[in-house]
Amino acid sequence: VHKQYGLMLLHCTRKKQKGPHFQLPGGHIDEHEFFEAAEESCDSETQLLLASRAGAARELYEETGIDVRYQLDRLEPAALRNDTEFDDDGKPVLKNELKHRLYFFLPVTDDDFWSSVKGDSEAGKMHPMGAALGCEGAQLMLRLSVEHQGWTFEKDPKKSALMLKVHSDGQGAIALRMSMARGTSGLEEAKPAATEEQVNKELQSNTWETEPLAKDETASPSNQEIPRSATDLLPQPVESGIMKLFNCCPGWFGHHRDDE
């Protein structure tokens, strides 16, 4: 979250089943991150928190180029609940955990972004951010991963949640609203929902949309006015068969795990 510009949302247009939609930066925890966390603590909850924080920093770097991998303390757990809760197996659920996902809040400044002004060596290869931020942030840049084709910033908390409704069954939207209720999202909300059940009920009943909204405030990506910075500006990936891969790389064999 940027204090001046708001919450950063990544735009995805290449998942055919979902259609164009916005999502938060994130992904899976890698095995080595669990091992490294185990070396730091014997407590299982602490291990999970440490591993997920390291994974979140790595995914953020891979997807945007923003690098806090060596400043992990800047990633603050986003409190989604006040009291300790337990899952179906009786195990405690971390306060920043929702449906086996852990959420963090990262305050950022202009200095965290790639910048042509700073003379970054790869600046010319990156996706310019000026279109979303206007004249003030025209020098800022993101290095987008191939799975994302754009980005935008949103100051309005309610609109931010609406824009996340499509991705992952709205779990990001629910987590965002729950963190707003406790002041840990970096976004202010006048009348936030307090629990997962309340927020999910809002999602299902569309109560967030009872007031007239501008064209770009609706939840559906199909009739949402996409910011200029969120259009697909990256080259389309080239599809090729596996035999073509082996023909290009004789003697090579590798294992790929799809984390999506």
C-alpha positions in Angstrom: 0.0 0.0 0.0 1.4 3.4 -1.0 0.3 6.2 1.3 -0.3 8.6 -1.6 -1.6 6.2 -4.3 -3.4 3.4 -2.4 -3.5 -0.3 -2.8 -1.6 -1.9 -5.7 -3.6 -4.5 -7.7 -2.2 -6.6 -10.5 -4.3 -7.3 -13.6 -4.5 -10.7 -15.3 -6.0 -11.2 -18.8 -4.7 -14.6 -19.8 -6.7 -17.0 -17.7 -9.4 -18.1 -20.0 -11.7 -19.6 -17.4 -11.7 -16.4 -15.2 -11.5 -13.7 -17.8 -9.8 -10.4 -17.1 -9.5 -9.8 -13.3 -7.5 -8.1 -10.6 -5.6 -9.8 -7.9 -3.1 -9.2 -5.0 0.5 -10.2 -5.4 1.1 -13.6 -3.9 1.7 -17.3 -4.5 2.9 -20.5 -2.8 5.6 -21.1 -0.1 8.6 -22.9 -1.4 10.0 -25.9 0.4 13.3 -24.3 1.2 11.5 -21.5 3.0 10.0 -24.0 5.4 13.4 -25.5 6.0 14.9 -22.1 6.7 12.0 -21.2 9.1 12.5 -24.5 11.0 16.2 -23.5 11.6 15.0 -20.3 13.2 12.2 -21.6 15.5 10.9 -24.9 16.9 7.4 -23.5 17.2 5.1 -24.6 14.3 3.1 -21.4 14.2 6.2 -19.3 14.2 7.7 -21.5 11.4 4.6 -21.0 9.3 4.6 -17.2 9.8 8.3 -17.0 9.0 8.0 -19.2 5.9 5.0 -17.4 4.6 6.6 -14.0 5.1 9.7 -15.1 3.1 7.4 -16.6 0.4 5.4 -13.4 0.2 8.5 -11.3 -0.3 9.8 -13.6 -2.9 6.5 -13.7 -4.8 6.2 -9.9 -4.6 9.7 -9.6 -6.2 9.0 -12.1 -8.9 5.7 -10.5 -9.9 6.5 -6.8 -9.5 10.3 -6.3 -9.1 9.7 -4.7 -5.6 12.4 -6.2 -3.4 11.9 -6.6 0.3 13.5 -10.1 0.5 16.1 -8.8 2.9 13.8 -6.5 4.8 11.2 -9.1 5.9 10.2 -7.2 9.1 8.5 -4.6 6.8 5.9 -7.3 6.0 3.4 -6.8 8.7 0.8 -9.6 9.3 -2.6 -8.3 8.4 -4.8 -9.0 11.5 -8.1 -10.6 10.2 -9.5 -11.4 13.6 -9.1 -10.3 17.3 -9.3 -13.7 19.0 -7.7 -17.0 18.4 -9.7 -19.4 16.3 -9.3 -23.1 15.6 -9.7 -25.1 12.4 -11.7 -28.3 12.0 -8.7 -30.3 13.4 -8.5 -28.2 16.5 -5.3 -26.4 15.4 -5.0 -22.7 16.1 -5.5 -20.4 13.0 -3.0 -17.5 12.7 -4.6 -14.1 13.0 -3.5 -13.2 9.4 -4.7 -16.6 8.0 -7.8 -17.2 5.9 -8.6 -20.5 4.1 -4.9 -21.6 4.3 -3.7 -18.3 2.9 -1.7 -15.8 5.0 -1.9 -12.1 4.3 0.6 -9.3 4.9 0.5 -5.5 4.7 3.5 -3.8 3.2 3.7 0.1 3.3 5.8 1.2 0.4 7.2 4.5 -0.9 8.6 5.7 -4.2 12.0 4.4 -3.2 10.7 0.8 -3.3 10.0 1.0 -7.0 12.2 0.8 -10.1 12.8 4.2 -11.5 14.2 5.6 -14.6 15.3 8.7 -12.6 17.5 6.5 -10.4 19.1 5.1 -13.5 18.2 1.4 -12.9 20.0 -0.7 -15.3 17.0 -2.7 -16.4 14.6 0.3 -16.4 14.2 0.2 -20.2 12.9 -3.4 -20.1 10.2 -2.7 -17.5 6.6 -1.8 -17.6 6.3 2.0 -16.9 4.0 3.0 -14.1 3.3 6.6 -15.0 -0.1 5.9 -16.7 -1.7 4.9 -13.4 -0.1 7.4 -11.1 -0.2 10.5 -13.4 2.5 13.2 -13.4 3.6 12.6 -9.8 4.6 8.9 -10.3 5.6 9.0 -14.0 9.1 7.9 -13.1 8.1 4.8 -11.2 8.2 1.3 -12.8 7.2 -2.3 -12.2 8.8 -5.4 -13.6 5.8 -7.5 -14.3 5.9 -11.3 -14.4 4.5 -13.1 -17.5 1.3 -14.0 -15.6 0.3 -10.4 -15.1 -0.3 -7.9 -17.9 -0.9 -4.7 -16.0 -1.5 -3.0 -12.7 -3.4 -0.2 -11.0 -3.6 1.6 -7.7 -6.9 2.1 -5.9 -7.4 4.5 -2.9 -11.0 3.6 -2.1 -11.2 0.6 0.2 -14.7 -0.6 -0.9 -13.7 -0.4 -4.5 -10.5 -2.3 -3.9 -12.5 -5.2 -2.4 -14.9 -5.1 -5.3 -12.1 -5.4 -7.8 -10.8 -8.5 -6.0 -14.2 -10.4 -6.0 -13.5 -12.5 -9.0 -10.1 -13.9 -8.0 -9.8 -17.0 -5.8 -13.5 -17.0 -5.0 -13.2 -13.6 -3.4 -10.9 -14.7 -0.6 -8.6 -11.7 -1.2 -11.6 -9.4 -1.0 -12.8 -11.0 2.2 -9.3 -10.8 3.8 -9.0 -7.1 2.8 -12.3 -6.2 4.3 -11.5 -8.1 7.5 -8.2 -6.3 7.9 -9.9 -3.0 7.3 -12.0 -3.6 10.4 -8.9 -3.8 12.5 -6.9 -1.0 10.9 -4.1 -3.3 9.5 -4.8 -2.9 5.8 -3.4 0.6 5.4 -6.7 1.6 4.0 -9.4 3.4 6.0 -13.0 2.2 6.1 -15.9 4.0 7.8 -18.2 1.0 8.5 -16.1 -2.2 7.9 -17.4 -5.7 8.4 -15.7 -7.5 11.3 -15.8 -11.2 10.6 -15.4 -13.6 7.6 -19.1 -14.6 7.8 -20.2 -11.0 7.6 -18.0 -10.2 4.7 -18.9 -13.3 2.8 -22.6 -12.5 3.3 -21.9 -9.1 1.8 -20.2 -10.7 -1.1 -23.0 -13.2 -1.8 -25.8 -10.6 -1.4 -23.9 -7.9 -3.3 -24.7 -5.4 -0.5 -21.6 -3.5 -1.4 -23.3 -2.5 -4.7 -26.6 -1.3 -3.3 -25.6 2.4 -3.8 -25.3 3.7 -7.4 -21.7 3.1 -8.6 -19.8 4.7 -11.4 -19.0 2.5 -14.4 -15.6 1.6 -13.2 -16.8 0.7 -9.7 -18.7 -2.5 -10.5 -17.4 -5.9 -9.6 -17.6 -7.4 -13.0 -14.4 -7.1 -15.1 -16.5 -7.3 -18.3 -18.1 -3.9 -17.6 -15.3 -2.4 -15.6 -13.4 0.5 -17.1 -9.9 -0.9 -17.0 -7.2 1.7 -16.2 -4.8 2.4 -19.1 -2.0 0.8 -17.1 -3.9 -2.4 -16.7 -4.1 -3.3 -20.3 -2.2 -6.2 -21.8 1.0 -4.6 -23.0 3.3 -7.6 -22.8 4.0 -9.8 -25.8 1.7 -12.9 -26.0 3.4 -16.1 -25.0 4.4 -18.4 -27.8 2.7 -21.8 -27.6 4.7 -24.8 -28.7 4.6 -28.6 -28.3 6.9 -30.5 -26.0 8.7 -32.1 -29.0 9.6 -28.6 -30.3 11.2 -27.9 -26.9 13.3 -31.0 -27.0 14.3 -30.3 -30.6 15.5 -26.8 -29.5 17.3 -28.1 -26.4 18.7 -31.6 -27.3 19.8 -33.6 -24.2 18.0 -31.3 -21.8 15.4 -32.6 -19.4 13.8 -30.8 -16.5 10.9 -31.0 -14.1 8.4 -28.2 -13.8 5.9 -27.9 -11.0 2.8 -25.9 -11.8 2.0 -24.0 -8.6 -1.2 -22.3 -10.0 
